[in-house]
């Protein structure tokens, strides 16, 4: 199972969007699942931004800081926004944004 699949499964299993993405990378962070869940960014905690987007940004800040700006640009380009309010009316589900964030983080880690 890749990171996108794990994050989507986490979200479907009841984790919020930020926790779903962050928990999918717990091993890379050197954290237990519980620790990752506790430090995951809260949805809309920064200016109403999507929790999945915030989690991806926070993950890269810890794992590969030089990739944060590329991730931000890619997420915005792919989805047109980073704010929950705008994303929720764009025809995709929250689980789709969780998958996008995890996939983009994984791609940045692989480069």
N, C-alpha and C positions, 0 to 999 in steps of 0.2 A: 504494500500500500504506500503510495507516495504522499507527500505532505498535503497536497490539495485534497486527496481522498480522506486523509485523516482529519483535516480541519472540517471538511463538510460533514463527516460522520460525527465529530464532536458537537458541531452545531445542531445537527438533527437529534443528537442525544441529550440536548437540553442546555449546553453551554451557551453563554451569550457570544456575540460575534467576536469580540476581542479575545475572550478565553479560548474559543474554538481554534483560532489561528495560533495563539501563543502556545497552547498545550501541544499542538502538533509539532512544535520545535523544541519541546522540553529537553530532549536528549542532547541536542546541539548546544543548548544553553547550560548543560550540566546540572539541570534541576529535576526534581521529582515533578510528577504531574501536579501534585497539590501546590508545590511552590510556584510553578509556572502559572497556575490558575490565580494565585493570590497577587502576583505582580503584574498580571495582564492589564493593559489600559482599559478603563471603563468606557463603554460606548457613550458617545456624545460628551465626554468629559473635557474635551478641548474644542470649544467653539462649535459644538454640535456635530463634530466630525464622526464619521463612521468608525465603529470600534474595530472592524476588520482592518481598515486602513491604518488606524492608529497602532494596532498590534504589529502590523508589518513594518511600520516605521520604527517602532521600539525594538523589534527583533533585530533589524539591520543595524540600529544604533549600537546594539550590544555585540553583534557578530561580525559586522562588516560596515563600519561607519561611513566609509567612502562611497557606499552604494545607496545611501539614504536618498539623495536627491534624484538619482535615476529612478528609484522605486516610486517616489512621489510623482514624478513626471509620467511614468508608465501607468500608474493607477488612474491619474486624472485623464490621460489620453484615452485609456480603455473605457472609462466610465463617465467622463464628462464632469465629474465633481468629486468632492470628498465628504460633503455634508450629508448626513442621514436624510434630512428633509428633502434634498434634491434627488438623492439616489433612490429613495423609496418610490418616487413617482416616475421612475425611468423605465419600468417594465421588467426589471430583473428582481430576483428575490434576495433577501439578506444572505441566504446560503450561497448564492452566486457570487456575492461580494467577498464572502469568506473564502471561497475557492479561488477567486481572482487574487486576493491578497497573498494566500499561501503559495500559489503558483509563481507569482512575481518575486516573492522573497526567495523561493527555491532557485529560481533562475538567476537571481543576483548572487546567490551563494555559490552557484556553479560556475560563474565567470571569473 
